[in-house]
Amino acid sequence: MKKVQASGRTVEEALTSALVRLGVTRSQASVRVLQEPVKGFLGFIGGREAKIEVSVAASPETVAQEFLVETLRLMGLVDARVHRTHLDTEDKSILLDVECKDENFSTVIGRHGVTLDALQFLAGVVASRDTEGFVKVYLDAGGYRQRRTEGLQRLAERVAEKVVRTGQAVPLEAMSAADRRIVHMFLQEYEGVATVSEGVEPHRMVVVVRQGVGERLRVGKPRT
């Protein structure tokens, strides 16, 4: 939250000064009057100016960015930067991207994106503190999300071909909920196979099965 104090002959004059300094409009600011103006004798002797404090709450996006930069600094990545990419107009997610030295991306991402997912979740929690509802933050680093999606889709296709050819179910390695969803969605229209999730977090995995088998296994079980 940004705060400034300003003085003026009137509260409005002091407010105008503060808004200019903060670069915001009146509707974006909270105003606290610290001192009312007092007219002096003959209009100027012994008078005092108005004094106010104006504050502007940081946007959830700014809060998330500042949290991530500080967290990355504590991880030893002092040169890391966090940039906004674009706004997802469908669900209004805050989309952020980490920029750092190539040799540091593995630290930011972690094995199969575990560290990146944790940073993403925590950024969302912090950004939601002063807002109604949960602010969804989508965090990427060095194009990892796209590469991971493409890699999972290639894996899913190979496994689906094997299941169709052999008729045997094939379990994939344990994955996060987000990765499992990528596999489920990709194979949803793949003819001859179905997918189910088995196991308990953090060891929950996708199992690719023959179509008819999958329909029986999925009864009463959501795909997660």
N, C-alpha and C positions, 0 to 999 in steps of 0.2 A: 504494500500500500504506500502510495506517494503522499507526502504531506508538505505543505508550505504554509508559512505565516505571512500575512500582508497587512499593511496599514493604509489608511486613507482618511480623508475628511469625513467620509460617510462609509457605512458598511458596503454599499453598492460599489463605491469607488475602490475599496480594498478588495472586494470580490472580483471585480474586473481585472485588477492587477494580478491576482492569484491565478485566475483562469488562463490569462495570457501566458504566465510562466509555466503552467502545467500543460498547456496546449489542449485543453478539453472544453466542453460546453458546460453550461450550468446544470443540465440534467444528469451529467456524469459525475458531478461533485457533491460531496457532503460538506456542509459549512457549520462551523462552530464559532460563535461570537465570543471572543475572549475579553473584549473591552468595548463598551458602547462609546460613541463619540460624545463629547461634552463641549458646548460652545463656551468660549471664554468671554470675559468682560469686553463689551464693545465689539464682540465678534472674533477677537483674536487673543486677548490677554488671559492667560490661565487656562486656556482650552486644552483638550486632548483629542487625539485622533481615534478612530475606530481601529480595532485590532481583531483579526479573525484568523482561524486556522481552517484551511481547505484540504480535504483528503480525497483521493481517488483510489478506489479498489482496483488492484491489478486484475486483468482479464484472466480467465482460467488458462488460456494459452500461454500467457506470460508466466504465470505461476508454474505451469508444467515445464516450460523451457528453463526457467531459473533453477528449478529443482534438479532437472537432469544435468545441467552444466555443473552445478555444485557437486552432485553425486559422482559424476565422471571425474571431476577434479580430485575427489577423495579416493577414487580408484587409481589415481596416478596419471590420468589422462588430462593434463593441464591445458593442452592445446585443442581439446575437443570443442566443437561448436554444435549447436542444435538449431536447425532452421525449420521454418514452416514450409511445407510443400504446397498442398492445395487443400481446399475444404471439400469434404465429401458431402455433396448436397443432399444425399439420400438420408443419412442419419446424423449429419452435423458433427461428425467426429473431428477431433483436432489431429491433423496429420503432421508428424514431425520426423525429421531425418537427422541422424548424427553424422557429422563430418569430422574425420580424424585422420591420422597417419595410417597408411595401409597396414603397417605391422600391428596396429592397435585394434583393428576391427574384430579380431578373434576374441579379444578381451571384452569388447562391448557386446558381441553376439552370444558367445558361449556355445557349448555343445548343443547342436540342433536348435539354437535360438533360445536356450533356457534363460540366459542372462538378459537378453533383449526383451523377452516376454516379462521378466520380473520388473525390469525398469519401466516398461510400458504400463504394467498394472499399478505400480507405485505412483507413477506420474499422474495416472487417472485419479487415484485416491487423493493425492495432494491438490490437484486442480479442482476437485469437487468439494473441498472443505467449506467454501463460502458461497456455494451455489445450491440450488434446489435440484435434487436428483444427482445421478452419477454422470460425470463428464467422461466420455469415451475418448481415450487417447490411442492413436495408432502410431507406433514408433518403428522406424526402419533405420538401417545403417548399411551404407555401401551397396544398396540394391539387394540385400539378403532376402527379403520377403519374396520377391519375384523369383529369384534363383531357387529358393526352397520350394515354392509352389511348383515350378517346372520340374524339379527333381522328383518330388513326390508323385506327380502325374506320370512321369516316365516309369517310375517304380510300379505304380498301380497298374499301368497298362501291361507291363511285363508279367506281373503276377496274375492278372486277369486272363492273359493268353494261356498261362500255365494251367490255371484252374479249368478253363474250357477244354484244354487238350487232355488233361489227366483225370478230371472229375474230382480231384482231391482239394480239400480246403487248404488255404495257405494263410497262416497268421503273419502279420507284419510286426516289426519291432514296436515296443511301447512308444506312444507319441502323446503330445499335448492334445488338448481338445481341438485347438485351432488346426493342427496338422491332420487330425482324424477327419475333421469336417472337409478338408480339401480332398482327401481320398474318397470319402463317401460321395461328395458332389460330383467328382470326376467320373466315378464308376456308375453313377445313377442310371445313365443311359447306355451303359455298355451291355450289349446283348449277351445273355447266357450266364451272367454272374450277379451276385448280390453281396452286400457288405453288412457285417454286424460288428459291434464293439463288445469285447470281452475283457474281464479283469477289473481290478480296482486301482484307482489312481495311487501312485504315479506310474503304475505298470499296466494301465489300460491300453489295449491294442485293437487294431482293426483286423478282422478275419475276412478274407475274400472266399466266398463259397459259390457252389453252383446255384443257379437261380431258384429252383424249387426248394432246396435246402435252406437258402437264405430267408425265404418267405416264412418258413416254419419257425426258424430261430428268432425272427424279429417280432413275433407275436408278443405284444405287451412290452417290447423293449425299444425305447427311443434310440436313434442312432446318434451317438455323441463321441 
